[in-house]
Amino acid sequence: MTLRFIAKDPNTNGDNCPTVWVDEETKDFIIQGWKADDETERECLKTGSIPDTEAVVRLPARMMAAIREACDVADGPAVR
């Protein structure tokens, strides 16, 4: 597996979180974010269960540019 680092939250509090990577082989996104609070999880559960192997994470809006870049990397010729 080769993970390509995309970006870290520019306002990180020193915990290096949230962070976005792209797996260059599978084009999967790897997201490190804040564990969703109970209210957010309850809202998400309205559309279906959350398996034990999954988690709801939250990224701040200021990370949207990083998500767009990750999309471009996963979708385009930028992957080497």
RAQUIBEL-V103363 format. One record per run of one state. SS is the DSSP state (~ for helix, > for strand, _ for the rest). FROM is the first residue (numbers start at 1). LEN is the number of residues. If there is no record, write none. Layout:
BEGIN
ss->[SS;SS]
from->[FROM;FROM]
len->[LEN;LEN]
END
This chain:
BEGIN
ss->[_;>;_;>;_;>;_;>;_;~;_;>;_;~;_]
from->[1;3;9;19;24;29;33;34;36;38;46;57;59;61;76]
len->[2;6;10;5;5;4;1;2;2;8;11;2;2;15;5]
END
